[in-house]
Amino acid sequence: MREIIRQVCTEMGVTIINGALSRDHVHMFVEIPPQVRVCDFVCRAKGRSSRKI
């Protein structure tokens, strides 16, 4: 899961400030560039990780 989220962040130019993985959810504090919509980042991260799991 960590590697998938890191890949999405790298692709979208998002910086992970802090994060925590639990058994059934993820908490993340991120810095998102102004040209990237928050919903686009969340959709891509959730979509890719759900398909891999």
CHARMM-style PDB file with segment names, atoms N, HN, CA, C and O in Angstrom:
ATOM      1  N   MET     1       0.819  -1.183   0.000  1.00  0.00      PROA
ATOM      2  CA  MET     1       0.000   0.000   0.000  1.00  0.00      PROA
ATOM      3  C   MET     1       0.873   1.260   0.000  1.00  0.00      PROA
ATOM      4  O   MET     1       0.594   2.209  -0.734  1.00  0.00      PROA
ATOM      5  N   ARG     2       1.912   1.270   0.810  1.00  0.00      PROA
ATOM      6  HN  ARG     2       2.138   0.499   1.406  1.00  0.00      PROA
ATOM      7  CA  ARG     2       2.782   2.456   0.892  1.00  0.00      PROA
ATOM      8  C   ARG     2       3.397   2.778  -0.461  1.00  0.00      PROA
ATOM      9  O   ARG     2       3.424   3.937  -0.876  1.00  0.00      PROA
ATOM     10  N   GLU     3       3.882   1.768  -1.140  1.00  0.00      PROA
ATOM     11  HN  GLU     3       3.860   0.826  -0.803  1.00  0.00      PROA
ATOM     12  CA  GLU     3       4.540   1.990  -2.426  1.00  0.00      PROA
ATOM     13  C   GLU     3       3.553   2.520  -3.472  1.00  0.00      PROA
ATOM     14  O   GLU     3       3.913   3.377  -4.279  1.00  0.00      PROA
ATOM     15  N   ILE     4       2.339   2.029  -3.466  1.00  0.00      PROA
ATOM     16  HN  ILE     4       2.046   1.333  -2.810  1.00  0.00      PROA
ATOM     17  CA  ILE     4       1.318   2.504  -4.412  1.00  0.00      PROA
ATOM     18  C   ILE     4       1.038   3.982  -4.181  1.00  0.00      PROA
ATOM     19  O   ILE     4       0.987   4.763  -5.131  1.00  0.00      PROA
ATOM     20  N   ILE     5       0.857   4.364  -2.931  1.00  0.00      PROA
ATOM     21  HN  ILE     5       0.899   3.730  -2.159  1.00  0.00      PROA
ATOM     22  CA  ILE     5       0.583   5.767  -2.605  1.00  0.00      PROA
ATOM     23  C   ILE     5       1.780   6.639  -2.982  1.00  0.00      PROA
ATOM     24  O   ILE     5       1.601   7.736  -3.510  1.00  0.00      PROA
ATOM     25  N   ARG     6       2.987   6.165  -2.718  1.00  0.00      PROA
ATOM     26  HN  ARG     6       3.133   5.274  -2.289  1.00  0.00      PROA
ATOM     27  CA  ARG     6       4.192   6.934  -3.090  1.00  0.00      PROA
ATOM     28  C   ARG     6       4.272   7.130  -4.606  1.00  0.00      PROA
ATOM     29  O   ARG     6       4.639   8.210  -5.069  1.00  0.00      PROA
ATOM     30  N   GLN     7       3.938   6.109  -5.370  1.00  0.00      PROA
ATOM     31  HN  GLN     7       3.640   5.231  -4.994  1.00  0.00      PROA
ATOM     32  CA  GLN     7       3.965   6.222  -6.834  1.00  0.00      PROA
ATOM     33  C   GLN     7       2.987   7.278  -7.317  1.00  0.00      PROA
ATOM     34  O   GLN     7       3.334   8.102  -8.164  1.00  0.00      PROA
ATOM     35  N   VAL     8       1.772   7.263  -6.791  1.00  0.00      PROA
ATOM     36  HN  VAL     8       1.490   6.593  -6.103  1.00  0.00      PROA
ATOM     37  CA  VAL     8       0.763   8.248  -7.181  1.00  0.00      PROA
ATOM     38  C   VAL     8       1.243   9.649  -6.818  1.00  0.00      PROA
ATOM     39  O   VAL     8       1.097  10.578  -7.612  1.00  0.00      PROA
ATOM     40  N   CYS     9       1.813   9.810  -5.632  1.00  0.00      PROA
ATOM     41  HN  CYS     9       1.932   9.055  -4.986  1.00  0.00      PROA
ATOM     42  CA  CYS     9       2.316  11.121  -5.212  1.00  0.00      PROA
ATOM     43  C   CYS     9       3.410  11.607  -6.148  1.00  0.00      PROA
ATOM     44  O   CYS     9       3.420  12.774  -6.539  1.00  0.00      PROA
ATOM     45  N   THR    10       4.317  10.736  -6.504  1.00  0.00      PROA
ATOM     46  HN  THR    10       4.309   9.787  -6.187  1.00  0.00      PROA
ATOM     47  CA  THR    10       5.412  11.112  -7.403  1.00  0.00      PROA
ATOM     48  C   THR    10       4.864  11.539  -8.763  1.00  0.00      PROA
ATOM     49  O   THR    10       5.293  12.552  -9.316  1.00  0.00      PROA
ATOM     50  N   GLU    11       3.933  10.782  -9.293  1.00  0.00      PROA
ATOM     51  HN  GLU    11       3.584   9.959  -8.844  1.00  0.00      PROA
ATOM     52  CA  GLU    11       3.347  11.095 -10.602  1.00  0.00      PROA
ATOM     53  C   GLU    11       2.628  12.438 -10.613  1.00  0.00      PROA
ATOM     54  O   GLU    11       2.655  13.152 -11.615  1.00  0.00      PROA
ATOM     55  N   MET    12       1.982  12.785  -9.495  1.00  0.00      PROA
ATOM     56  HN  MET    12       1.960  12.205  -8.681  1.00  0.00      PROA
ATOM     57  CA  MET    12       1.166  13.997  -9.449  1.00  0.00      PROA
ATOM     58  C   MET    12       1.880  15.182  -8.808  1.00  0.00      PROA
ATOM     59  O   MET    12       1.302  16.264  -8.707  1.00  0.00      PROA
ATOM     60  N   GLY    13       3.126  14.998  -8.374  1.00  0.00      PROA
ATOM     61  HN  GLY    13       3.595  14.119  -8.457  1.00  0.00      PROA
ATOM     62  CA  GLY    13       3.868  16.087  -7.758  1.00  0.00      PROA
ATOM     63  C   GLY    13       3.421  16.410  -6.344  1.00  0.00      PROA
ATOM     64  O   GLY    13       3.601  17.532  -5.872  1.00  0.00      PROA
ATOM     65  N   VAL    14       2.842  15.434  -5.671  1.00  0.00      PROA
ATOM     66  HN  VAL    14       2.696  14.522  -6.054  1.00  0.00      PROA
ATOM     67  CA  VAL    14       2.340  15.607  -4.306  1.00  0.00      PROA
ATOM     68  C   VAL    14       3.434  15.199  -3.327  1.00  0.00      PROA
ATOM     69  O   VAL    14       4.119  14.197  -3.531  1.00  0.00      PROA
ATOM     70  N   THR    15       3.592  15.982  -2.264  1.00  0.00      PROA
ATOM     71  HN  THR    15       3.036  16.796  -2.099  1.00  0.00      PROA
ATOM     72  CA  THR    15       4.582  15.695  -1.234  1.00  0.00      PROA
ATOM     73  C   THR    15       3.877  15.166   0.008  1.00  0.00      PROA
ATOM     74  O   THR    15       2.938  15.784   0.511  1.00  0.00      PROA
ATOM     75  N   ILE    16       4.337  14.016   0.498  1.00  0.00      PROA
ATOM     76  HN  ILE    16       5.100  13.514   0.089  1.00  0.00      PROA
ATOM     77  CA  ILE    16       3.778  13.461   1.728  1.00  0.00      PROA
ATOM     78  C   ILE    16       4.500  14.115   2.905  1.00  0.00      PROA
ATOM     79  O   ILE    16       5.718  13.994   3.036  1.00  0.00      PROA
ATOM     80  N   ILE    17       3.752  14.801   3.750  1.00  0.00      PROA
ATOM     81  HN  ILE    17       2.763  14.900   3.643  1.00  0.00      PROA
ATOM     82  CA  ILE    17       4.300  15.442   4.933  1.00  0.00      PROA
ATOM     83  C   ILE    17       4.317  14.438   6.090  1.00  0.00      PROA
ATOM     84  O   ILE    17       5.318  14.303   6.794  1.00  0.00      PROA
ATOM     85  N   ASN    18       3.209  13.746   6.270  1.00  0.00      PROA
ATOM     86  HN  ASN    18       2.396  13.856   5.698  1.00  0.00      PROA
ATOM     87  CA  ASN    18       3.082  12.763   7.333  1.00  0.00      PROA
ATOM     88  C   ASN    18       1.972  11.794   6.943  1.00  0.00      PROA
ATOM     89  O   ASN    18       1.048  12.161   6.217  1.00  0.00      PROA
ATOM     90  N   GLY    19       2.062  10.569   7.421  1.00  0.00      PROA
ATOM     91  HN  GLY    19       2.812  10.271   8.011  1.00  0.00      PROA
ATOM     92  CA  GLY    19       1.029   9.595   7.115  1.00  0.00      PROA
ATOM     93  C   GLY    19       1.058   8.427   8.059  1.00  0.00      PROA
ATOM     94  O   GLY    19       2.070   8.144   8.700  1.00  0.00      PROA
ATOM     95  N   ALA    20      -0.085   7.742   8.139  1.00  0.00      PROA
ATOM     96  HN  ALA    20      -0.907   7.972   7.619  1.00  0.00      PROA
ATOM     97  CA  ALA    20      -0.191   6.557   8.987  1.00  0.00      PROA
ATOM     98  C   ALA    20      -1.120   5.562   8.316  1.00  0.00      PROA
ATOM     99  O   ALA    20      -2.214   5.912   7.873  1.00  0.00      PROA
ATOM    100  N   LEU    21      -0.671   4.323   8.248  1.00  0.00      PROA
ATOM    101  HN  LEU    21       0.217   4.039   8.608  1.00  0.00      PROA
ATOM    102  CA  LEU    21      -1.489   3.238   7.710  1.00  0.00      PROA
ATOM    103  C   LEU    21      -2.043   2.422   8.857  1.00  0.00      PROA
ATOM    104  O   LEU    21      -1.309   2.007   9.754  1.00  0.00      PROA
ATOM    105  N   SER    22      -3.339   2.196   8.821  1.00  0.00      PROA
ATOM    106  HN  SER    22      -3.936   2.533   8.092  1.00  0.00      PROA
ATOM    107  CA  SER    22      -3.972   1.293   9.770  1.00  0.00      PROA
ATOM    108  C   SER    22      -4.450   0.073   8.997  1.00  0.00      PROA
ATOM    109  O   SER    22      -4.294  -0.006   7.778  1.00  0.00      PROA
ATOM    110  N   ARG    23      -5.020  -0.853   9.702  1.00  0.00      PROA
ATOM    111  HN  ARG    23      -5.147  -0.789  10.692  1.00  0.00      PROA
ATOM    112  CA  ARG    23      -5.476  -2.085   9.062  1.00  0.00      PROA
ATOM    113  C   ARG    23      -6.543  -1.810   7.996  1.00  0.00      PROA
ATOM    114  O   ARG    23      -6.571  -2.472   6.959  1.00  0.00      PROA
ATOM    115  N   ASP    24      -7.415  -0.837   8.255  1.00  0.00      PROA
ATOM    116  HN  ASP    24      -7.392  -0.300   9.098  1.00  0.00      PROA
ATOM    117  CA  ASP    24      -8.525  -0.615   7.336  1.00  0.00      PROA
ATOM    118  C   ASP    24      -8.668   0.820   6.819  1.00  0.00      PROA
ATOM    119  O   ASP    24      -9.668   1.137   6.173  1.00  0.00      PROA
ATOM    120  N   HSD    25      -7.698   1.685   7.087  1.00  0.00      PROA
ATOM    121  HN  HSD    25      -6.886   1.427   7.611  1.00  0.00      PROA
ATOM    122  CA  HSD    25      -7.756   3.041   6.545  1.00  0.00      PROA
ATOM    123  C   HSD    25      -6.379   3.711   6.572  1.00  0.00      PROA
ATOM    124  O   HSD    25      -5.430   3.214   7.178  1.00  0.00      PROA
ATOM    125  N   VAL    26      -6.310   4.862   5.889  1.00  0.00      PROA
ATOM    126  HN  VAL    26      -7.082   5.266   5.397  1.00  0.00      PROA
ATOM    127  CA  VAL    26      -5.055   5.604   5.760  1.00  0.00      PROA
ATOM    128  C   VAL    26      -5.305   7.053   6.159  1.00  0.00      PROA
ATOM    129  O   VAL    26      -6.322   7.642   5.791  1.00  0.00      PROA
ATOM    130  N   HSD    27      -4.369   7.620   6.914  1.00  0.00      PROA
ATOM    131  HN  HSD    27      -3.543   7.142   7.212  1.00  0.00      PROA
ATOM    132  CA  HSD    27      -4.383   9.046   7.225  1.00  0.00      PROA
ATOM    133  C   HSD    27      -3.154   9.656   6.566  1.00  0.00      PROA
ATOM    134  O   HSD    27      -2.043   9.144   6.708  1.00  0.00      PROA
ATOM    135  N   MET    28      -3.362  10.766   5.839  1.00  0.00      PROA
ATOM    136  HN  MET    28      -4.264  11.182   5.724  1.00  0.00      PROA
ATOM    137  CA  MET    28      -2.238  11.418   5.171  1.00  0.00      PROA
ATOM    138  C   MET    28      -2.353  12.926   5.289  1.00  0.00      PROA
ATOM    139  O   MET    28      -3.438  13.493   5.161  1.00  0.00      PROA
ATOM    140  N   PHE    29      -1.222  13.566   5.534  1.00  0.00      PROA
ATOM    141  HN  PHE    29      -0.340  13.106   5.638  1.00  0.00      PROA
ATOM    142  CA  PHE    29      -1.100  15.014   5.481  1.00  0.00      PROA
ATOM    143  C   PHE    29      -0.169  15.283   4.314  1.00  0.00      PROA
ATOM    144  O   PHE    29       1.013  14.943   4.366  1.00  0.00      PROA
ATOM    145  N   VAL    30      -0.700  15.895   3.257  1.00  0.00      PROA
ATOM    146  HN  VAL    30      -1.660  16.171   3.215  1.00  0.00      PROA
ATOM    147  CA  VAL    30       0.065  16.060   2.024  1.00  0.00      PROA
ATOM    148  C   VAL    30       0.065  17.511   1.568  1.00  0.00      PROA
ATOM    149  O   VAL    30      -0.793  18.308   1.948  1.00  0.00      PROA
ATOM    150  N   GLU    31       1.052  17.825   0.745  1.00  0.00      PROA
ATOM    151  HN  GLU    31       1.748  17.177   0.436  1.00  0.00      PROA
ATOM    152  CA  GLU    31       1.133  19.129   0.096  1.00  0.00      PROA
ATOM    153  C   GLU    31       0.863  18.898  -1.390  1.00  0.00      PROA
ATOM    154  O   GLU    31       1.630  18.223  -2.076  1.00  0.00      PROA
ATOM    155  N   ILE    32      -0.234  19.468  -1.871  1.00  0.00      PROA
ATOM    156  HN  ILE    32      -0.857  20.016  -1.313  1.00  0.00      PROA
ATOM    157  CA  ILE    32      -0.669  19.250  -3.250  1.00  0.00      PROA
ATOM    158  C   ILE    32      -0.443  20.528  -4.053  1.00  0.00      PROA
ATOM    159  O   ILE    32      -0.831  21.609  -3.610  1.00  0.00      PROA
ATOM    160  N   PRO    33       0.182  20.420  -5.230  1.00  0.00      PROA
ATOM    161  CA  PRO    33       0.400  21.606  -6.066  1.00  0.00      PROA
ATOM    162  C   PRO    33      -0.937  22.261  -6.442  1.00  0.00      PROA
ATOM    163  O   PRO    33      -1.957  21.576  -6.526  1.00  0.00      PROA
ATOM    164  N   PRO    34      -0.937  23.564  -6.665  1.00  0.00      PROA
ATOM    165  CA  PRO    34      -2.184  24.277  -6.969  1.00  0.00      PROA
ATOM    166  C   PRO    34      -2.893  23.785  -8.233  1.00  0.00      PROA
ATOM    167  O   PRO    34      -4.113  23.907  -8.340  1.00  0.00      PROA
ATOM    168  N   GLN    35      -2.147  23.235  -9.185  1.00  0.00      PROA
ATOM    169  HN  GLN    35      -1.156  23.137  -9.098  1.00  0.00      PROA
ATOM    170  CA  GLN    35      -2.779  22.792 -10.423  1.00  0.00      PROA
ATOM    171  C   GLN    35      -3.425  21.411 -10.299  1.00  0.00      PROA
ATOM    172  O   GLN    35      -4.098  20.963 -11.227  1.00  0.00      PROA
ATOM    173  N   VAL    36      -3.231  20.736  -9.174  1.00  0.00      PROA
ATOM    174  HN  VAL    36      -2.684  21.100  -8.420  1.00  0.00      PROA
ATOM    175  CA  VAL    36      -3.819  19.409  -8.955  1.00  0.00      PROA
ATOM    176  C   VAL    36      -5.010  19.552  -8.014  1.00  0.00      PROA
ATOM    177  O   VAL    36      -4.890  20.103  -6.920  1.00  0.00      PROA
ATOM    178  N   ARG    37      -6.160  19.047  -8.457  1.00  0.00      PROA
ATOM    179  HN  ARG    37      -6.257  18.600  -9.346  1.00  0.00      PROA
ATOM    180  CA  ARG    37      -7.343  19.086  -7.596  1.00  0.00      PROA
ATOM    181  C   ARG    37      -7.243  17.981  -6.556  1.00  0.00      PROA
ATOM    182  O   ARG    37      -6.792  16.874  -6.851  1.00  0.00      PROA
ATOM    183  N   VAL    38      -7.668  18.292  -5.342  1.00  0.00      PROA
ATOM    184  HN  VAL    38      -8.035  19.191  -5.103  1.00  0.00      PROA
ATOM    185  CA  VAL    38      -7.619  17.322  -4.249  1.00  0.00      PROA
ATOM    186  C   VAL    38      -8.398  16.070  -4.623  1.00  0.00      PROA
ATOM    187  O   VAL    38      -7.927  14.953  -4.404  1.00  0.00      PROA
ATOM    188  N   CYS    39      -9.584  16.251  -5.185  1.00  0.00      PROA
ATOM    189  HN  CYS    39      -9.966  17.158  -5.362  1.00  0.00      PROA
ATOM    190  CA  CYS    39     -10.403  15.091  -5.537  1.00  0.00      PROA
ATOM    191  C   CYS    39      -9.725  14.210  -6.588  1.00  0.00      PROA
ATOM    192  O   CYS    39      -9.888  12.990  -6.563  1.00  0.00      PROA
ATOM    193  N   ASP    40      -8.968  14.808  -7.511  1.00  0.00      PROA
ATOM    194  HN  ASP    40      -8.835  15.799  -7.531  1.00  0.00      PROA
ATOM    195  CA  ASP    40      -8.240  14.004  -8.510  1.00  0.00      PROA
ATOM    196  C   ASP    40      -7.167  13.148  -7.844  1.00  0.00      PROA
ATOM    197  O   ASP    40      -6.997  11.978  -8.188  1.00  0.00      PROA
ATOM    198  N   PHE    41      -6.449  13.731  -6.895  1.00  0.00      PROA
ATOM    199  HN  PHE    41      -6.588  14.681  -6.615  1.00  0.00      PROA
ATOM    200  CA  PHE    41      -5.430  12.971  -6.178  1.00  0.00      PROA
ATOM    201  C   PHE    41      -6.061  11.821  -5.392  1.00  0.00      PROA
ATOM    202  O   PHE    41      -5.589  10.686  -5.462  1.00  0.00      PROA
ATOM    203  N   VAL    42      -7.114  12.111  -4.654  1.00  0.00      PROA
ATOM    204  HN  VAL    42      -7.498  13.033  -4.597  1.00  0.00      PROA
ATOM    205  CA  VAL    42      -7.760  11.090  -3.825  1.00  0.00      PROA
ATOM    206  C   VAL    42      -8.336   9.978  -4.702  1.00  0.00      PROA
ATOM    207  O   VAL    42      -8.188   8.798  -4.382  1.00  0.00      PROA
ATOM    208  N   CYS    43      -8.982  10.343  -5.789  1.00  0.00      PROA
ATOM    209  HN  CYS    43      -9.103  11.301  -6.048  1.00  0.00      PROA
ATOM    210  CA  CYS    43      -9.558   9.337  -6.683  1.00  0.00      PROA
ATOM    211  C   CYS    43      -8.483   8.425  -7.265  1.00  0.00      PROA
ATOM    212  O   CYS    43      -8.671   7.210  -7.332  1.00  0.00      PROA
ATOM    213  N   ARG    44      -7.374   8.992  -7.681  1.00  0.00      PROA
ATOM    214  HN  ARG    44      -7.221   9.979  -7.627  1.00  0.00      PROA
ATOM    215  CA  ARG    44      -6.311   8.182  -8.272  1.00  0.00      PROA
ATOM    216  C   ARG    44      -5.673   7.272  -7.226  1.00  0.00      PROA
ATOM    217  O   ARG    44      -5.436   6.093  -7.491  1.00  0.00      PROA
ATOM    218  N   ALA    45      -5.400   7.802  -6.062  1.00  0.00      PROA
ATOM    219  HN  ALA    45      -5.593   8.759  -5.847  1.00  0.00      PROA
ATOM    220  CA  ALA    45      -4.774   6.999  -4.994  1.00  0.00      PROA
ATOM    221  C   ALA    45      -5.703   5.878  -4.547  1.00  0.00      PROA
ATOM    222  O   ALA    45      -5.273   4.731  -4.417  1.00  0.00      PROA
ATOM    223  N   LYS    46      -6.959   6.196  -4.314  1.00  0.00      PROA
ATOM    224  HN  LYS    46      -7.308   7.127  -4.420  1.00  0.00      PROA
ATOM    225  CA  LYS    46      -7.905   5.174  -3.872  1.00  0.00      PROA
ATOM    226  C   LYS    46      -8.168   4.150  -4.972  1.00  0.00      PROA
ATOM    227  O   LYS    46      -8.248   2.951  -4.704  1.00  0.00      PROA
ATOM    228  N   GLY    47      -8.300   4.614  -6.182  1.00  0.00      PROA
ATOM    229  HN  GLY    47      -8.236   5.588  -6.400  1.00  0.00      PROA
ATOM    230  CA  GLY    47      -8.588   3.713  -7.289  1.00  0.00      PROA
ATOM    231  C   GLY    47      -7.455   2.727  -7.545  1.00  0.00      PROA
ATOM    232  O   GLY    47      -7.687   1.525  -7.681  1.00  0.00      PROA
ATOM    233  N   ARG    48      -6.253   3.230  -7.607  1.00  0.00      PROA
ATOM    234  HN  ARG    48      -6.065   4.205  -7.496  1.00  0.00      PROA
ATOM    235  CA  ARG    48      -5.109   2.360  -7.882  1.00  0.00      PROA
ATOM    236  C   ARG    48      -4.871   1.380  -6.726  1.00  0.00      PROA
ATOM    237  O   ARG    48      -4.619   0.197  -6.957  1.00  0.00      PROA
ATOM    238  N   SER    49      -4.951   1.866  -5.501  1.00  0.00      PROA
ATOM    239  HN  SER    49      -5.156   2.827  -5.314  1.00  0.00      PROA
ATOM    240  CA  SER    49      -4.693   0.971  -4.372  1.00  0.00      PROA
ATOM    241  C   SER    49      -5.791  -0.085  -4.230  1.00  0.00      PROA
ATOM    242  O   SER    49      -5.501  -1.220  -3.852  1.00  0.00      PROA
ATOM    243  N   SER    50      -7.029   0.263  -4.522  1.00  0.00      PROA
ATOM    244  HN  SER    50      -7.264   1.185  -4.829  1.00  0.00      PROA
ATOM    245  CA  SER    50      -8.097  -0.729  -4.406  1.00  0.00      PROA
ATOM    246  C   SER    50      -7.967  -1.825  -5.458  1.00  0.00      PROA
ATOM    247  O   SER    50      -8.273  -2.985  -5.183  1.00  0.00      PROA
ATOM    248  N   ARG    51      -7.519  -1.472  -6.651  1.00  0.00      PROA
ATOM    249  HN  ARG    51      -7.270  -0.530  -6.875  1.00  0.00      PROA
ATOM    250  CA  ARG    51      -7.324  -2.483  -7.692  1.00  0.00      PROA
ATOM    251  C   ARG    51      -6.160  -3.403  -7.362  1.00  0.00      PROA
ATOM    252  O   ARG    51      -6.218  -4.595  -7.664  1.00  0.00      PROA
ATOM    253  N   LYS    52      -5.106  -2.877  -6.751  1.00  0.00      PROA
ATOM    254  HN  LYS    52      -5.059  -1.909  -6.506  1.00  0.00      PROA
ATOM    255  CA  LYS    52      -3.938  -3.693  -6.412  1.00  0.00      PROA
ATOM    256  C   LYS    52      -4.200  -4.627  -5.244  1.00  0.00      PROA
ATOM    257  O   LYS    52      -3.644  -5.723  -5.174  1.00  0.00      PROA
ATOM    258  N   ILE    53      -5.050  -4.186  -4.333  1.00  0.00      PROA
ATOM    259  HN  ILE    53      -5.502  -3.295  -4.390  1.00  0.00      PROA
ATOM    260  CA  ILE    53      -5.338  -5.005  -3.145  1.00  0.00      PROA
ATOM    261  C   ILE    53      -6.375  -6.024  -3.516  1.00  0.00      PROA
ATOM    262  OT1 ILE    53      -6.778  -6.829  -2.677  1.00  0.00      PROA
TER     263      ILE     53
END
